[in-house]
Amino acid sequence: MFRNILVGADGSTTARRAVDAAVDIATMYAATVHIVSAYEPRHVQSSTSVEHPFIYSEGEVDALLQSLSYVASNRGLTPVLHSHRGEPADVLLRVAEDVDADLIVVGNRGMKGMRRVLGSTPNSVAHAAGSSVLIVDTVVE
């Protein structure tokens, strides 16, 4: 059913839960997993920086993606890593279209309270995606 699964990951402690879920599904379907992260230089202020801390350089995002790639490689998958400059939701949607993603996996971080009304990366992706979206509970208890 799923051939290309895309998962968004930032520098948060909950990002691995979303990656774990994407890898589990990719393993079940023998799908390709794409791990995506957005970054912005330090001098750029973003309206979403409160809910999803940006990684600030290509080097930092590459290090994050390499560490998250082990989650997939330990399960026998070879992930495709994507790092792009920009707003997280925009980057996820653009890469999803580029790779013809069947499923986008994002964490639910930022889905509660005022952020739910005002918008968040998971909400933005869910409303604009051209594919199925799985919003994973990433709350660490």
C-alpha positions, -999 to 999 in steps of 0.1 A, spaced: 0 0 0 28 25 9 59 28 -13 74 61 -2 70 72 34 82 106 45 88 116 81 96 151 94 122 154 121 136 185 139 160 188 168 134 180 194 136 151 218 103 137 204 115 135 168 127 100 172 91 88 180 79 100 146 109 84 129 103 51 148 66 51 136 76 58 100 103 31 101 78 6 115 54 12 87 81 12 61 93 -21 73 58 -36 71 54 -25 35 90 -28 23 87 9 15 114 36 12 116 59 42 125 95 36 137 115 67 133 152 62 145 182 83 142 219 77 167 245 89 170 283 90 201 304 96 203 320 131 197 355 119 162 347 105 132 350 128 104 325 121 68 326 133 70 288 140 103 288 159 84 287 192 67 254 184 95 236 164 130 248 171 149 251 139 182 236 133 204 265 122 229 252 98 234 225 72 260 209 94 236 206 123 208 192 102 231 167 85 243 155 119 207 151 130 197 132 99 227 109 101 218 100 137 182 94 128 192 73 98 204 46 123 168 40 134 161 28 98 194 11 91 191 -9 123 158 -23 109 174 -32 75 162 -1 56 183 24 38 167 58 44 168 87 20 179 119 39 166 154 29 177 187 44 163 219 31 163 255 42 128 269 50 97 266 71 92 230 82 56 225 68 66 240 34 97 218 33 78 186 42 51 193 16 76 201 -11 97 170 -5 66 149 -3 55 160 -37 90 156 -51 93 120 -40 57 111 -46 51 102 -9 22 79 -2 23 88 36 37 117 56 44 110 92 47 140 116 46 143 154 17 159 172 40 184 189 23 218 186 -12 205 181 -26 216 215 -41 249 228 -37 281 208 -13 265 184 -41 242 172 -61 273 163 -33 294 150 -15 267 131 14 243 135 35 222 113 13 191 118 -18 211 111 -4 227 81 8 194 67 -24 176 74 -45 203 56 -23 208 26 -9 173 19 -17 154 -13 -13 121 5 -22 103 37 -9 119 69 -2 101 101 1 124 132 20 104 158 16 110 195 51 121 204 45 133 240 71 120 263 57 110 297 
